[in-house]
Amino acid sequence: MFLSELSTIAGVSGNESKVRDFIKKTIENKVDELYEDKMGNLIALKKSKTQSSKGRFAFFAHMDEVGFMVTRINEDGKLSIHPVGGVDARLLPGKRLKIGEKGTPGVVGLKAIHLQDNLDNVPSYQSLKVDIGVNKKSEAEKLVSVGDYAIFDVPFEEYSKHLIGKAFDDRGGCSLMMDLIFEDLKLPFDVYFAFVVQEEIGLRGSGVAAEEIKPDIAIVLETTTAGDNPELEEYKWATHIGDGPAITFMHRGYVVNKKVYEWIVDTAEKKGIKYQLKRRTAGGTDALSVSKRLFGIPAGVVSIPCRYIHSPSSVMYKDDYFDTLNLLKALLEEGEVILS
Amino acid sequence: MELKEFLKLIASEYGPGGYEENVVKIIQENISKYSDEVKTDNSGNLIAFKKGNGKGKLLLEAHVDEIGLVVSKIVNEDYVRIHMVGGVDYKILPGQRLKIFGRNGKVYRGVVGMLAPHLQKSSDRGKVIDFDELFVDVSMNDEKPELGSMAVLDAPVVELGETLLTGKALDNRSSCAVIFEVFKTLSKIKHDADIYALFSVKEETGGVGATVASFSIEPDIAIILDVTHADVNGSMEPEIKLDGGPALGIGPTVNREVFETLKKAAEENNVKYQIEPLPGRSGTDADSIQLVKKGIKTGLVSIPLRYMHTPAEIVSIEDLKEAVRLLTAYIIKF
């Protein structure tokens, strides 16, 4: 598992290079081909030794995370920011950020509780400003620039059964692909691994990578929302941590290819791997963009369930990660069924 | 220990109202060698004493407690609910990591959860999440916190540029650090007055500690050290600036002579200072100390601070240093 490293790297959509460099450096001796396309997607190939099946199989996971961009440096030296991808403004008051390539520290200020007329004014990107400890625009400009990306400055934490950190969506998927690359699997066919960019701003990287790879079948690996909050009745949960990989039958804009979906579920059952179905259809994945490429690529989605994604403190259950990994290994070993 | 390092150390330690003993212990260990006597009282207040020539009794006071949270309901194995200990704005909590302190010194992790945007309904969006709906995920702990466990924001103090510090509990550990530094300085100079340092408990929850300790010390003059809002925009708010030096409070809760002497001490020694008008009660321990026994003459010196009661409080170490110079000058003058 590479989440401890992957989680703390800054890689907001459009600025994934540090994540890409880390992955490249880590896997380069473990793959048969490794290259970067025009979009910045990183594509790795593991060749089958047996070539018992002629098809091309591809995994996709996105390297980018949600975050912020500095849109304005104000006269008083404070920064205005805009979210990159979906980050709820209500998460921001009082949080620490790292800004730009140098990781300049900043905090999101909030007027003291003593001075607020109405405690229930909803924080918004219009009202929140980032304080980097200077009072003048000219001083701020020495530290940051308009267009700088920013992330939550939070550590990764490991507990006996859980992990806490930012960017698990979708460094979890990236880590799964890296683990698969490191496993000495008997592959019946060539397997491509696409570490893609710009998922969080509208599934933009994966389609281009699909054109490059031309897979016969694709599986998108995600880290998906749990939503098993205490105030939500169980029937409203999307997934539940601890219940194993979440398999998607449909999400926004895409009904998962029936043959692929059934193959994933059948394999989990056959191998006795714990799994759950994702029980909400909100949110999209790169399966949507991949499925529209070429003549239509059959695409499935397997996800690690995770609490509070897109927040600075996502919570993942380690066994869910490893159950997901086991399911993916089983799929690869059983893969001839689907490609024949 | 150097001022900045000492402040980082004590501010990063936890100590909400009634549970200040860890912070008190660190201050006690460090201030002992600069004091003639150090003790704690029944309420948990720490009192350090530095002998002068018996010419008057001066009290320097700062509260040690910080805002915090308490586990108010166990929902199930995975979740607990919380309520505030002192004035906590619930808007700072979503996504925040907490340190939860259970019985027998056990420490737990808590994560204030928030429904991901993907699952929010439009009716969830336009509103603030208050203590009724906030929840804390404690699933990652092998053993779980109990009802009544105290918690603080996990935001240890770090540097922001060369002179600023940011993090939790700078209200009011900044003042504690100033008094500690003053005691260090006193060990090198002669002073007439007997000096008492009071690190008092439970200010944020009502100011109990300062009252009882002042009762036993019975000083002639008490200088209260706290923090005050800096760089607030709004026509009614006093214009207190970070890096503008300590703010000298003026108003009914402050003795006019003490104020004038402090101001004079600042001017004579080129200490940067600002004046903070306090048209009613000050919201500090000065309010209660002034009324102890037959009344105590009070002065109020405040460290400018941004974003009070959030994990992103900011102070300038320069303001703390100026406050140390001011108090030292005042003591020499006393």
Interface residues (C-beta under 8 A of the other chain):
Chain A: G86 V87 D88 R90 L91 P93 G94 K95 R96 P105 G106 V107 V108 G109 L110 K111 A112 I113 H114 L115 Q116 L119 D120 N121 V122 P123 D131 I132 G133 V134 F152 V154 E157 Y159 S160 K161 H162 I164 T225 G227 N229 P230 E231 L232 A238 I241 R280 A282 G283 R307 Y308 I309 H310 S311 P312 S313 V315 Y317
Chain B: V75 N76 D78 Y79 G87 V88 D89 Y90 K91 I92 P94 G95 Q96 R97 R109 V111 V112 G113 M114 L115 A116 P117 H118 L119 Q120 G126 K127 V128 I129 D130 E133 F135 D137 S139 M140 N141 D142 L153 A155 V158 E159 L160 G161 L164 T166 H229 V232 G234 E237 G283 R306 Y307 M308 H309 T310 P311 A312 I314
